[in-house]
Amino acid sequence: MRTLVIADNDLFARWVTVCLASAGHHVLVMAPGAHRLTRLSRHCRAHTAGPGQALLRQPDASLLERIDRYCREHTLEAAVPADLPAALLLARGRDRLTIPTLFPVSDAALIERFHDKWEFNGLLRTLGLPTPRTWLWNGIADVERGAWDFPLMLKPPRGEGGVGVRRVDSRSALSNVLGPYGEQHGWPILAQEFIPGRDIDLSVLADRGRIVAWTVQQSPTGQPGDLEFLQHPRVLEIGAALVRATGYHGIAHFDLRIDDRTGQPLFLEANPRFWGSLRHSLWSGVNFPALGLALARGQDAGIHFRPVVGPCRDPGFSIRSSVHALLQGRLRPDRWSSATEAGWRCHLSDPIPEIWQRLRLLGEGRKKQEALRT
């Protein structure tokens, strides 16, 4: 199938492209920026400059016409939004597009409600689903009126990727950080009860209120590239209850935390879009983008889904660790699972984005060193 991936976020665009190409799709990408990693991937058959994030958040008629015209000119059969702005764009403007297959997305109002942490918290409380105590501060006066239990987690209500998430452990620490935090991230500020425990994530593909594919993951080392997929019936149970109650349709990734005091999971926030560790799901055997397109075409995506368990880390090229293992008489480094092997082969078969990323990081490191010297 000839498929267009639309995105502003390069990480999401890259791995959605890889997922679709691995399932046999001919992938074209519409995204801003001429030197992004997605364009360097051999899986990206063509790249066209697209609008930035601010414009993608609006149901702009000219933008939708441009997408529709591009799809007609290149005989594209499907469109996939790889990040939140693109999902909102297609949710608001799907009636203006003539492309045969659109990736499943919920109504824009529900996507917005999931994305906004305060709105999502209110939804959870209405449904009686577990979540930490949460408050919305609109200004300094709201903070001064409350008698807060510390630690607290501060977050921008509509932030992504962990930007602005900060823990404060005391009233004095809060007083010191609040002014600079408000200047940097703006008001209102979301304050959430800190839950002692460990993070756990649930990723789902839903068909109008029914989960048809999922993964549950944790990071055993705390490193984002090192994951463990597992079965957790309670996490899946409350995730299914949320999806069913809202009639959610499409892709979502939920951040939860297991409370050490009770052993029970609590919802922290929702991401109604693809997620940064999508590649780990692919390497472990769950191709969410391909399953979503199958669902959009009226197929039973659940037929092609099998729950996965086991470790998966992003090995990159694993040059140093592989040489170290060979010197010790081992063919592979420690914790080298079949999913990690799949990731290693994925990088080797598409090396340019990885090489370019490392060179870019090396260049940024040298610039920082030069700045410190001056």
C-alpha positions in Angstrom: 0.0 0.0 0.0 1.3 3.5 -0.9 1.1 5.4 2.4 1.7 9.0 3.5 3.1 9.6 7.0 2.3 13.2 8.3 4.2 14.6 11.2 6.2 17.4 12.8 8.0 15.1 15.3 11.0 13.5 13.6 11.3 10.6 16.0 7.7 9.5 15.6 7.8 10.0 11.9 11.0 7.9 11.5 9.8 4.9 13.4 6.2 5.0 12.0 7.9 4.9 8.6 10.1 2.0 9.6 7.1 0.1 11.0 5.0 0.5 7.9 7.9 -0.2 5.5 8.7 -3.4 7.4 5.1 -4.5 6.7 5.5 -3.9 3.0 4.1 -0.4 2.7 5.6 2.1 0.2 6.0 5.1 2.5 6.2 8.8 1.6 6.6 11.4 4.4 5.3 14.9 4.7 7.2 16.8 7.4 9.0 20.1 7.9 12.8 20.2 7.7 15.1 19.0 4.9 17.8 17.3 7.1 15.7 15.2 9.4 16.5 11.6 10.2 13.3 10.3 8.6 14.4 11.7 5.2 17.7 9.9 5.5 16.1 6.5 6.1 16.0 4.1 3.2 12.5 3.3 4.2 11.3 6.8 3.2 10.7 6.6 -0.5 10.0 10.3 -0.9 9.9 13.4 1.4 8.0 16.6 1.0 8.3 19.7 3.2 5.2 20.0 5.3 3.9 22.6 7.8 5.2 23.2 11.3 3.5 22.2 14.5 1.6 25.5 15.0 -0.1 25.2 11.6 -0.8 21.5 12.1 -2.9 22.3 15.1 -5.4 24.1 13.0 -7.9 22.6 10.6 -6.6 24.8 7.8 -8.5 24.2 4.5 -5.5 25.0 2.3 -3.3 22.6 4.2 -5.9 19.8 3.9 -6.3 20.5 0.2 -2.5 20.4 -0.2 -2.4 17.0 1.5 -5.3 15.7 -0.6 -3.7 17.0 -3.8 -0.4 15.4 -2.9 -2.1 12.1 -2.3 -3.9 12.2 -5.6 -0.8 13.2 -7.5 1.2 10.3 -6.0 -1.7 7.8 -6.1 -1.5 7.3 -2.3 -3.9 5.0 -0.7 -3.6 5.8 3.0 -2.5 8.5 5.4 -1.1 8.0 8.9 -0.6 10.8 11.5 2.6 10.1 13.4 2.2 12.7 16.2 -0.4 14.7 18.1 -0.7 17.7 15.7 -1.2 15.5 12.7 -3.7 13.4 14.6 -5.7 16.5 15.5 -5.5 17.8 11.9 -6.9 14.6 10.4 -9.5 14.3 13.2 -10.8 17.8 12.4 -10.5 17.6 8.7 -11.1 14.0 7.7 -14.3 14.9 5.8 -12.3 17.1 3.5 -9.9 14.4 2.4 -10.6 11.9 -0.4 -7.8 9.5 0.3 -9.3 6.0 0.5 -7.9 5.0 4.0 -7.3 7.2 7.0 -5.5 5.8 10.0 -8.0 5.4 13.0 -8.3 8.6 15.1 -10.9 9.6 17.7 -12.9 12.8 17.6 -10.7 15.9 18.1 -12.5 16.7 21.4 -11.6 13.4 22.9 -8.0 13.6 21.7 -7.7 17.0 23.3 -9.2 15.7 26.5 -6.8 12.9 26.7 -3.8 15.2 25.9 -4.7 17.8 28.5 -3.5 16.4 31.9 -6.1 18.3 33.9 -8.9 17.3 31.7 -7.7 13.7 31.7 -7.5 13.7 35.4 -11.1 14.9 35.7 -12.2 12.2 33.2 -10.5 9.5 35.3 -12.2 10.8 38.5 -15.6 10.8 36.8 -15.1 7.2 35.7 -13.8 6.1 39.1 -10.4 5.0 37.7 -7.3 5.3 39.9 -5.1 8.4 39.6 -3.1 10.5 42.1 -4.6 13.6 43.7 -4.1 16.4 41.3 -4.6 20.2 41.4 -4.5 23.0 38.9 -2.9 26.2 40.0 -3.9 29.3 38.0 -1.6 31.6 39.9 0.5 32.2 43.0 -2.7 32.8 45.0 -3.8 29.2 44.4 -0.5 28.0 45.7 -0.5 30.1 48.8 -4.1 29.0 49.8 -3.3 25.3 50.0 -1.7 23.1 52.6 0.1 20.7 50.3 1.5 17.3 51.1 5.0 16.9 49.7 6.6 15.6 47.5 4.7 17.1 44.6 5.2 16.7 40.8 4.8 19.9 38.8 3.8 19.6 35.1 2.6 21.9 32.3 -1.0 20.7 31.7 -0.4 20.3 27.9 3.2 19.3 27.8 4.8 16.4 26.0 7.9 14.3 26.3 8.5 15.0 30.0 9.2 18.7 29.3 8.7 20.7 32.5 8.1 17.7 34.8 9.7 18.6 38.1 9.6 17.1 41.6 9.6 19.4 44.6 10.1 18.0 48.2 9.2 20.9 50.5 7.3 24.2 50.8 10.6 26.1 50.7 11.7 24.3 47.6 8.3 25.1 46.0 8.7 28.8 46.8 12.1 28.9 45.2 11.2 27.1 42.0 7.7 28.5 41.4 8.6 31.8 40.0 11.2 30.6 37.4 8.9 27.6 36.6 6.0 29.8 35.9 8.1 32.1 33.7 9.5 29.2 31.7 6.4 27.1 31.3 3.6 29.5 32.0 0.4 29.2 34.0 -1.6 27.3 34.9 0.6 24.6 36.5 -0.5 21.1 37.3 0.5 19.8 40.7 0.2 16.0 41.3 0.7 13.9 44.4 4.0 12.0 44.1 3.5 8.2 44.1 6.4 6.2 45.5 6.9 3.3 43.2 7.8 2.4 39.6 6.6 3.5 36.2 4.7 1.2 33.9 3.3 2.1 30.4 0.4 0.7 28.5 0.2 1.1 24.7 -3.0 0.3 22.8 -4.7 0.2 19.5 -8.4 0.6 20.0 -11.4 -0.1 17.8 -14.2 2.2 18.9 -13.9 1.4 22.6 -12.3 -2.1 22.3 -8.6 -2.7 22.7 -7.5 -5.0 19.9 -3.7 -4.8 20.4 -1.5 -3.8 23.3 1.8 -3.9 25.1 2.7 -3.3 28.7 6.3 -2.1 29.4 8.7 -1.1 32.1 12.3 0.0 32.1 14.3 -2.2 34.4 17.3 0.1 34.4 15.6 3.4 34.1 17.2 4.0 30.7 14.6 4.8 28.0 16.2 2.5 25.5 16.1 -0.5 27.8 12.6 -2.0 28.2 10.9 -5.1 29.4 7.6 -6.2 28.0 5.3 -8.0 30.5 1.8 -9.1 31.3 0.0 -7.1 33.9 -3.7 -8.0 34.1 -4.7 -5.0 36.3 -3.0 -2.4 34.0 -4.8 -3.9 31.0 -8.1 -4.1 32.9 -8.2 -0.4 33.9 -6.9 0.6 30.4 -9.7 -1.4 28.8 -12.2 0.2 31.2 -11.1 3.7 30.1 -11.1 2.9 26.4 -14.5 1.3 26.7 -16.1 4.2 28.6 -14.8 6.8 26.2 -15.3 4.9 23.0 -11.6 5.7 22.2 -10.6 4.9 18.6 -7.0 4.6 17.4 -3.5 4.7 19.1 -2.8 5.8 22.6 0.1 5.4 25.2 -0.7 5.7 28.9 1.8 6.5 31.6 1.0 4.8 34.9 2.8 4.2 38.1 2.7 1.1 40.5 2.1 2.4 44.0 4.6 0.6 46.3 2.3 1.1 49.2 -0.6 -0.8 47.6 0.8 -2.6 44.6 -1.9 -1.0 42.5 -1.4 0.9 39.2 -2.5 4.5 38.9 -2.9 6.5 35.7 -0.6 9.6 35.4 -1.3 10.9 31.9 -2.3 9.9 28.4 -0.6 10.4 25.0 -3.2 10.0 22.2 -0.6 9.5 19.6 2.4 7.3 18.8 5.2 7.1 21.4 9.0 7.3 21.5 9.5 3.5 22.2 7.4 2.4 19.3 10.4 0.7 17.8 10.7 -1.6 20.8 7.1 -2.8 20.1 8.0 -3.5 16.5 11.2 -5.4 17.3 9.2 -7.5 19.9 6.5 -8.4 17.3 3.7 -5.8 17.6 3.6 -3.5 14.6 1.1 -0.9 15.8 1.1 1.3 12.6 0.5 -1.7 10.3 -2.2 -3.1 12.6 -3.9 0.3 12.7 -4.1 0.5 8.9 -5.4 -3.0 8.8 -8.2 -1.9 11.2 -8.9 1.1 9.0 -9.4 -1.1 6.0 -12.0 -3.2 7.9 -9.8 -6.1 8.8 -9.7 -7.8 12.2 -6.5 -6.4 13.5 -6.7 -8.7 16.5 -6.1 -11.8 14.3 -2.5 -10.5 13.6 -1.8 -9.6 17.3 -0.1 -11.8 19.9 0.8 -10.4 23.4 4.5 -10.1 23.9 6.8 -10.5 26.9 10.5 -10.3 27.4 13.4 -7.8 27.3 14.1 -5.4 24.5 16.8 -2.7 24.4 17.8 -0.5 21.6 21.3 -1.8 20.8 22.2 0.8 18.1 25.1 -0.7 16.2 26.4 -2.3 19.5 30.0 -2.1 18.2 31.7 -1.6 21.6 29.5 -4.1 23.5 29.7 -6.7 20.8 33.6 -6.5 20.7 33.7 -6.7 24.5 31.5 -9.8 24.4 33.6 -11.5 21.7 36.8 -10.8 23.8 35.1 -12.7 26.6 34.2 -15.6 24.4 30.5 -14.7 23.9 28.7 -14.2 20.6 26.4 -11.5 22.0 26.4 -9.0 24.9 24.5 -9.5 28.1 20.6 -9.3 28.0 20.7 -9.8 24.2 17.2 -11.0 23.5 15.6 -11.9 20.1 13.9 -8.5 20.2 17.2 -6.8 20.7 18.7 -8.8 17.9 15.8 -7.6 15.7 16.7 -4.0 16.7 20.3 -4.5 15.9 19.5 -5.9 12.4 17.1 -3.0 11.9 19.9 -0.4 12.5 22.4 -2.3 10.4 19.9 -2.4 7.5 19.2 1.3 7.7 22.5 2.8 9.1 22.5 6.4 7.8 20.0 7.9 10.3 21.9 6.3 13.2 25.3 7.5 11.9 24.0 11.0 11.2 22.4 11.2 14.7 25.7 10.2 16.4 27.6 12.8 14.3 25.1 15.5 15.2 25.4 14.6 18.9 29.1 14.7 18.7 29.0 18.1 17.0 26.7 19.4 19.7 29.1 18.1 22.4 32.0 19.9 20.9 30.1 23.1 20.6 29.3 22.9 24.3 32.9 22.3 25.2 34.0 25.3 23.1 31.4 27.5 24.8 32.7 26.5 28.2 36.3 27.3 27.2 35.2 30.8 26.1 
